[in-house]
Structure formats: structure tokens, C-alpha cells
Amino acid sequence: MEQIKHLLQKVQAKIEIYEKHKELSGENFNIFSIMGMESDEVLRILRLLQSF
């Protein structure tokens, strides 16, 4: 049981590092979130793609 706990702690540490990297690198950046338009995101992207 201790081995499983230790493994899960290591995995959690890796996840936290990855999440911090995503935050610092801007990988989670979403212009629709900033504009408060998250629910319209898919529709707006489809309209944009249709315009090409």
C-alpha cells in the first residue's frame, strides 16, 4: 500500500509541474475566456472557418 501511495505522490508532483508549465507557457490561453464568450467559442470558430 505504501508503494502505491508513493507512486501516486510522484505522479501528482509531475502533474503539478506540467500544469505550472502550461500556465507559464500560455498553453491554456483562450481568448474566448478573456472575452467572456466561452459558450460561443465553437460557433464563432465554425463561422470563421466558413468565411474562408
PDB file of N, CA, C and O in Angstrom:
ATOM      1  N   MET A   1       0.820  -1.191   0.000  1.00  0.00           N
ATOM      2  CA  MET A   1       0.000   0.000   0.000  1.00  0.00           C
ATOM      3  C   MET A   1       0.868   1.261   0.000  1.00  0.00           C
ATOM      4  O   MET A   1       0.538   2.251  -0.652  1.00  0.00           O
ATOM      5  N   GLU A   2       1.954   1.213   0.720  1.00  0.00           N
ATOM      6  CA  GLU A   2       2.860   2.371   0.771  1.00  0.00           C
ATOM      7  C   GLU A   2       3.480   2.653  -0.593  1.00  0.00           C
ATOM      8  O   GLU A   2       3.708   3.807  -0.953  1.00  0.00           O
ATOM      9  N   GLN A   3       3.750   1.593  -1.345  1.00  0.00           N
ATOM     10  CA  GLN A   3       4.316   1.775  -2.681  1.00  0.00           C
ATOM     11  C   GLN A   3       3.329   2.493  -3.584  1.00  0.00           C
ATOM     12  O   GLN A   3       3.720   3.347  -4.381  1.00  0.00           O
ATOM     13  N   ILE A   4       2.069   2.157  -3.467  1.00  0.00           N
ATOM     14  CA  ILE A   4       1.042   2.804  -4.283  1.00  0.00           C
ATOM     15  C   ILE A   4       0.928   4.278  -3.901  1.00  0.00           C
ATOM     16  O   ILE A   4       0.834   5.143  -4.772  1.00  0.00           O
ATOM     17  N   LYS A   5       0.936   4.561  -2.606  1.00  0.00           N
ATOM     18  CA  LYS A   5       0.875   5.952  -2.137  1.00  0.00           C
ATOM     19  C   LYS A   5       2.060   6.747  -2.673  1.00  0.00           C
ATOM     20  O   LYS A   5       1.908   7.878  -3.135  1.00  0.00           O
ATOM     21  N   HIS A   6       3.232   6.143  -2.605  1.00  0.00           N
ATOM     22  CA  HIS A   6       4.444   6.814  -3.080  1.00  0.00           C
ATOM     23  C   HIS A   6       4.356   7.080  -4.586  1.00  0.00           C
ATOM     24  O   HIS A   6       4.713   8.162  -5.053  1.00  0.00           O
ATOM     25  N   LEU A   7       3.887   6.102  -5.325  1.00  0.00           N
ATOM     26  CA  LEU A   7       3.735   6.257  -6.771  1.00  0.00           C
ATOM     27  C   LEU A   7       2.744   7.377  -7.089  1.00  0.00           C
ATOM     28  O   LEU A   7       3.006   8.209  -7.958  1.00  0.00           O
ATOM     29  N   LEU A   8       1.618   7.399  -6.394  1.00  0.00           N
ATOM     30  CA  LEU A   8       0.618   8.439  -6.630  1.00  0.00           C
ATOM     31  C   LEU A   8       1.147   9.830  -6.274  1.00  0.00           C
ATOM     32  O   LEU A   8       0.815  10.808  -6.943  1.00  0.00           O
ATOM     33  N   GLN A   9       1.948   9.920  -5.247  1.00  0.00           N
ATOM     34  CA  GLN A   9       2.564  11.197  -4.882  1.00  0.00           C
ATOM     35  C   GLN A   9       3.512  11.674  -5.977  1.00  0.00           C
ATOM     36  O   GLN A   9       3.547  12.862  -6.297  1.00  0.00           O
ATOM     37  N   LYS A  10       4.275  10.754  -6.546  1.00  0.00           N
ATOM     38  CA  LYS A  10       5.179  11.113  -7.633  1.00  0.00           C
ATOM     39  C   LYS A  10       4.407  11.558  -8.863  1.00  0.00           C
ATOM     40  O   LYS A  10       4.784  12.526  -9.524  1.00  0.00           O
ATOM     41  N   VAL A  11       3.324  10.850  -9.171  1.00  0.00           N
ATOM     42  CA  VAL A  11       2.505  11.215 -10.313  1.00  0.00           C
ATOM     43  C   VAL A  11       1.889  12.594 -10.092  1.00  0.00           C
ATOM     44  O   VAL A  11       1.886  13.423 -11.002  1.00  0.00           O
ATOM     45  N   GLN A  12       1.368  12.844  -8.891  1.00  0.00           N
ATOM     46  CA  GLN A  12       0.773  14.139  -8.584  1.00  0.00           C
ATOM     47  C   GLN A  12       1.794  15.261  -8.728  1.00  0.00           C
ATOM     48  O   GLN A  12       1.462  16.334  -9.232  1.00  0.00           O
ATOM     49  N   ALA A  13       3.022  15.032  -8.299  1.00  0.00           N
ATOM     50  CA  ALA A  13       4.074  16.034  -8.430  1.00  0.00           C
ATOM     51  C   ALA A  13       4.348  16.336  -9.903  1.00  0.00           C
ATOM     52  O   ALA A  13       4.534  17.494 -10.277  1.00  0.00           O
ATOM     53  N   LYS A  14       4.374  15.308 -10.728  1.00  0.00           N
ATOM     54  CA  LYS A  14       4.599  15.500 -12.167  1.00  0.00           C
ATOM     55  C   LYS A  14       3.442  16.280 -12.792  1.00  0.00           C
ATOM     56  O   LYS A  14       3.658  17.157 -13.630  1.00  0.00           O
ATOM     57  N   ILE A  15       2.223  15.961 -12.385  1.00  0.00           N
ATOM     58  CA  ILE A  15       1.055  16.672 -12.910  1.00  0.00           C
ATOM     59  C   ILE A  15       1.127  18.152 -12.538  1.00  0.00           C
ATOM     60  O   ILE A  15       0.855  19.014 -13.374  1.00  0.00           O
ATOM     61  N   GLU A  16       1.488  18.449 -11.304  1.00  0.00           N
ATOM     62  CA  GLU A  16       1.596  19.834 -10.858  1.00  0.00           C
ATOM     63  C   GLU A  16       2.653  20.590 -11.654  1.00  0.00           C
ATOM     64  O   GLU A  16       2.445  21.749 -12.014  1.00  0.00           O
ATOM     65  N   ILE A  17       3.771  19.953 -11.929  1.00  0.00           N
ATOM     66  CA  ILE A  17       4.825  20.583 -12.736  1.00  0.00           C
ATOM     67  C   ILE A  17       4.308  20.852 -14.147  1.00  0.00           C
ATOM     68  O   ILE A  17       4.529  21.933 -14.692  1.00  0.00           O
ATOM     69  N   TYR A  18       3.624  19.880 -14.739  1.00  0.00           N
ATOM     70  CA  TYR A  18       3.081  20.033 -16.088  1.00  0.00           C
ATOM     71  C   TYR A  18       2.047  21.158 -16.132  1.00  0.00           C
ATOM     72  O   TYR A  18       2.052  21.966 -17.060  1.00  0.00           O
ATOM     73  N   GLU A  19       1.163  21.216 -15.137  1.00  0.00           N
ATOM     74  CA  GLU A  19       0.149  22.266 -15.088  1.00  0.00           C
ATOM     75  C   GLU A  19       0.792  23.645 -14.949  1.00  0.00           C
ATOM     76  O   GLU A  19       0.344  24.600 -15.584  1.00  0.00           O
ATOM     77  N   LYS A  20       1.819  23.757 -14.140  1.00  0.00           N
ATOM     78  CA  LYS A  20       2.524  25.029 -13.969  1.00  0.00           C
ATOM     79  C   LYS A  20       3.191  25.435 -15.279  1.00  0.00           C
ATOM     80  O   LYS A  20       3.175  26.608 -15.651  1.00  0.00           O
ATOM     81  N   HIS A  21       3.779  24.461 -15.977  1.00  0.00           N
ATOM     82  CA  HIS A  21       4.409  24.735 -17.272  1.00  0.00           C
ATOM     83  C   HIS A  21       3.375  25.267 -18.265  1.00  0.00           C
ATOM     84  O   HIS A  21       3.639  26.226 -18.990  1.00  0.00           O
ATOM     85  N   LYS A  22       2.193  24.635 -18.295  1.00  0.00           N
ATOM     86  CA  LYS A  22       1.145  25.088 -19.206  1.00  0.00           C
ATOM     87  C   LYS A  22       0.722  26.512 -18.877  1.00  0.00           C
ATOM     88  O   LYS A  22       0.486  27.321 -19.775  1.00  0.00           O
ATOM     89  N   GLU A  23       0.627  26.814 -17.596  1.00  0.00           N
ATOM     90  CA  GLU A  23       0.234  28.159 -17.170  1.00  0.00           C
ATOM     91  C   GLU A  23       1.281  29.196 -17.582  1.00  0.00           C
ATOM     92  O   GLU A  23       0.939  30.255 -18.108  1.00  0.00           O
ATOM     93  N   LEU A  24       2.538  28.889 -17.345  1.00  0.00           N
ATOM     94  CA  LEU A  24       3.614  29.839 -17.643  1.00  0.00           C
ATOM     95  C   LEU A  24       3.865  30.000 -19.142  1.00  0.00           C
ATOM     96  O   LEU A  24       4.262  31.071 -19.600  1.00  0.00           O
ATOM     97  N   SER A  25       3.633  28.934 -19.895  1.00  0.00           N
ATOM     98  CA  SER A  25       3.898  28.985 -21.333  1.00  0.00           C
ATOM     99  C   SER A  25       2.740  29.589 -22.126  1.00  0.00           C
ATOM    100  O   SER A  25       2.884  29.901 -23.308  1.00  0.00           O
ATOM    101  N   GLY A  26       1.590  29.751 -21.468  1.00  0.00           N
ATOM    102  CA  GLY A  26       0.436  30.287 -22.164  1.00  0.00           C
ATOM    103  C   GLY A  26      -0.355  29.232 -22.918  1.00  0.00           C
ATOM    104  O   GLY A  26      -1.243  29.559 -23.705  1.00  0.00           O
ATOM    105  N   GLU A  27      -0.037  27.980 -22.681  1.00  0.00           N
ATOM    106  CA  GLU A  27      -0.726  26.896 -23.383  1.00  0.00           C
ATOM    107  C   GLU A  27      -2.223  26.882 -23.065  1.00  0.00           C
ATOM    108  O   GLU A  27      -3.027  26.427 -23.878  1.00  0.00           O
ATOM    109  N   ASN A  28      -2.592  27.372 -21.899  1.00  0.00           N
ATOM    110  CA  ASN A  28      -4.002  27.409 -21.502  1.00  0.00           C
ATOM    111  C   ASN A  28      -4.705  28.685 -21.951  1.00  0.00           C
ATOM    112  O   ASN A  28      -5.880  28.882 -21.641  1.00  0.00           O
ATOM    113  N   PHE A  29      -4.006  29.553 -22.674  1.00  0.00           N
ATOM    114  CA  PHE A  29      -4.582  30.825 -23.094  1.00  0.00           C
ATOM    115  C   PHE A  29      -5.788  30.591 -23.991  1.00  0.00           C
ATOM    116  O   PHE A  29      -5.737  29.793 -24.927  1.00  0.00           O
ATOM    117  N   ASN A  30      -6.862  31.292 -23.695  1.00  0.00           N
ATOM    118  CA  ASN A  30      -8.073  31.169 -24.504  1.00  0.00           C
ATOM    119  C   ASN A  30      -8.708  32.546 -24.600  1.00  0.00           C
ATOM    120  O   ASN A  30      -9.238  33.059 -23.615  1.00  0.00           O
ATOM    121  N   ILE A  31      -8.656  33.137 -25.765  1.00  0.00           N
ATOM    122  CA  ILE A  31      -9.190  34.478 -25.980  1.00  0.00           C
ATOM    123  C   ILE A  31     -10.681  34.541 -25.675  1.00  0.00           C
ATOM    124  O   ILE A  31     -11.179  35.575 -25.231  1.00  0.00           O
ATOM    125  N   PHE A  32     -11.403  33.439 -25.910  1.00  0.00           N
ATOM    126  CA  PHE A  32     -12.836  33.425 -25.632  1.00  0.00           C
ATOM    127  C   PHE A  32     -13.117  33.509 -24.136  1.00  0.00           C
ATOM    128  O   PHE A  32     -14.118  34.098 -23.728  1.00  0.00           O
ATOM    129  N   SER A  33     -12.248  32.928 -23.315  1.00  0.00           N
ATOM    130  CA  SER A  33     -12.413  33.039 -21.864  1.00  0.00           C
ATOM    131  C   SER A  33     -12.231  34.477 -21.417  1.00  0.00           C
ATOM    132  O   SER A  33     -12.995  34.978 -20.592  1.00  0.00           O
ATOM    133  N   ILE A  34     -11.233  35.132 -21.950  1.00  0.00           N
ATOM    134  CA  ILE A  34     -10.957  36.521 -21.586  1.00  0.00           C
ATOM    135  C   ILE A  34     -12.123  37.411 -21.975  1.00  0.00           C
ATOM    136  O   ILE A  34     -12.471  38.342 -21.249  1.00  0.00           O
ATOM    137  N   MET A  35     -12.724  37.125 -23.116  1.00  0.00           N
ATOM    138  CA  MET A  35     -13.826  37.945 -23.616  1.00  0.00           C
ATOM    139  C   MET A  35     -15.177  37.529 -23.018  1.00  0.00           C
ATOM    140  O   MET A  35     -16.198  38.150 -23.312  1.00  0.00           O
ATOM    141  N   GLY A  36     -15.189  36.479 -22.179  1.00  0.00           N
ATOM    142  CA  GLY A  36     -16.422  36.010 -21.583  1.00  0.00           C
ATOM    143  C   GLY A  36     -17.361  35.368 -22.586  1.00  0.00           C
ATOM    144  O   GLY A  36     -18.581  35.433 -22.430  1.00  0.00           O
ATOM    145  N   MET A  37     -16.800  34.751 -23.611  1.00  0.00           N
ATOM    146  CA  MET A  37     -17.607  34.172 -24.691  1.00  0.00           C
ATOM    147  C   MET A  37     -17.350  32.674 -24.840  1.00  0.00           C
ATOM    148  O   MET A  37     -17.418  32.144 -25.949  1.00  0.00           O
ATOM    149  N   GLU A  38     -17.061  31.996 -23.755  1.00  0.00           N
ATOM    150  CA  GLU A  38     -16.712  30.585 -23.847  1.00  0.00           C
ATOM    151  C   GLU A  38     -17.815  29.740 -24.466  1.00  0.00           C
ATOM    152  O   GLU A  38     -17.528  28.810 -25.220  1.00  0.00           O
ATOM    153  N   SER A  39     -19.057  30.045 -24.164  1.00  0.00           N
ATOM    154  CA  SER A  39     -20.147  29.234 -24.698  1.00  0.00           C
ATOM    155  C   SER A  39     -20.306  29.414 -26.198  1.00  0.00           C
ATOM    156  O   SER A  39     -20.859  28.543 -26.869  1.00  0.00           O
ATOM    157  N   ASP A  40     -19.830  30.527 -26.731  1.00  0.00           N
ATOM    158  CA  ASP A  40     -19.941  30.804 -28.165  1.00  0.00           C
ATOM    159  C   ASP A  40     -18.710  30.368 -28.954  1.00  0.00           C
ATOM    160  O   ASP A  40     -18.661  30.529 -30.173  1.00  0.00           O
ATOM    161  N   GLU A  41     -17.735  29.825 -28.271  1.00  0.00           N
ATOM    162  CA  GLU A  41     -16.442  29.540 -28.890  1.00  0.00           C
ATOM    163  C   GLU A  41     -16.565  28.677 -30.139  1.00  0.00           C
ATOM    164  O   GLU A  41     -16.038  29.039 -31.191  1.00  0.00           O
ATOM    165  N   VAL A  42     -17.243  27.556 -30.043  1.00  0.00           N
ATOM    166  CA  VAL A  42     -17.329  26.629 -31.175  1.00  0.00           C
ATOM    167  C   VAL A  42     -18.064  27.288 -32.348  1.00  0.00           C
ATOM    168  O   VAL A  42     -17.626  27.191 -33.495  1.00  0.00           O
ATOM    169  N   LEU A  43     -19.168  27.949 -32.056  1.00  0.00           N
ATOM    170  CA  LEU A  43     -19.923  28.599 -33.126  1.00  0.00           C
ATOM    171  C   LEU A  43     -19.105  29.681 -33.817  1.00  0.00           C
ATOM    172  O   LEU A  43     -19.152  29.812 -35.040  1.00  0.00           O
ATOM    173  N   ARG A  44     -18.369  30.443 -33.053  1.00  0.00           N
ATOM    174  CA  ARG A  44     -17.561  31.506 -33.648  1.00  0.00           C
ATOM    175  C   ARG A  44     -16.436  30.933 -34.514  1.00  0.00           C
ATOM    176  O   ARG A  44     -16.134  31.469 -35.580  1.00  0.00           O
ATOM    177  N   ILE A  45     -15.832  29.863 -34.061  1.00  0.00           N
ATOM    178  CA  ILE A  45     -14.763  29.242 -34.856  1.00  0.00           C
ATOM    179  C   ILE A  45     -15.343  28.678 -36.150  1.00  0.00           C
ATOM    180  O   ILE A  45     -14.742  28.820 -37.215  1.00  0.00           O
ATOM    181  N   LEU A  46     -16.512  28.038 -36.060  1.00  0.00           N
ATOM    182  CA  LEU A  46     -17.132  27.496 -37.274  1.00  0.00           C
ATOM    183  C   LEU A  46     -17.478  28.614 -38.256  1.00  0.00           C
ATOM    184  O   LEU A  46     -17.262  28.467 -39.459  1.00  0.00           O
ATOM    185  N   ARG A  47     -18.006  29.715 -37.761  1.00  0.00           N
ATOM    186  CA  ARG A  47     -18.321  30.844 -38.640  1.00  0.00           C
ATOM    187  C   ARG A  47     -17.061  31.400 -39.282  1.00  0.00           C
ATOM    188  O   ARG A  47     -17.055  31.753 -40.461  1.00  0.00           O
ATOM    189  N   LEU A  48     -16.001  31.472 -38.500  1.00  0.00           N
ATOM    190  CA  LEU A  48     -14.729  31.977 -39.023  1.00  0.00           C
ATOM    191  C   LEU A  48     -14.222  31.054 -40.136  1.00  0.00           C
ATOM    192  O   LEU A  48     -13.783  31.521 -41.188  1.00  0.00           O
ATOM    193  N   LEU A  49     -14.285  29.757 -39.898  1.00  0.00           N
ATOM    194  CA  LEU A  49     -13.806  28.802 -40.899  1.00  0.00           C
ATOM    195  C   LEU A  49     -14.681  28.836 -42.170  1.00  0.00           C
ATOM    196  O   LEU A  49     -14.179  28.655 -43.279  1.00  0.00           O
ATOM    197  N   GLN A  50     -15.953  29.064 -41.999  1.00  0.00           N
ATOM    198  CA  GLN A  50     -16.852  29.136 -43.164  1.00  0.00           C
ATOM    199  C   GLN A  50     -16.549  30.339 -44.029  1.00  0.00           C
ATOM    200  O   GLN A  50     -16.845  30.330 -45.224  1.00  0.00           O
ATOM    201  N   SER A  51     -15.969  31.369 -43.454  1.00  0.00           N
ATOM    202  CA  SER A  51     -15.723  32.575 -44.209  1.00  0.00           C
ATOM    203  C   SER A  51     -14.530  32.435 -45.177  1.00  0.00           C
ATOM    204  O   SER A  51     -14.309  33.306 -46.018  1.00  0.00           O
ATOM    205  N   PHE A  52     -13.773  31.348 -45.056  1.00  0.00           N
ATOM    206  CA  PHE A  52     -12.617  31.164 -45.942  1.00  0.00           C
ATOM    207  C   PHE A  52     -12.989  30.456 -47.198  1.00  0.00           C
ATOM    208  O   PHE A  52     -12.133  30.221 -48.051  1.00  0.00           O
TER     209      PHE A  52
END
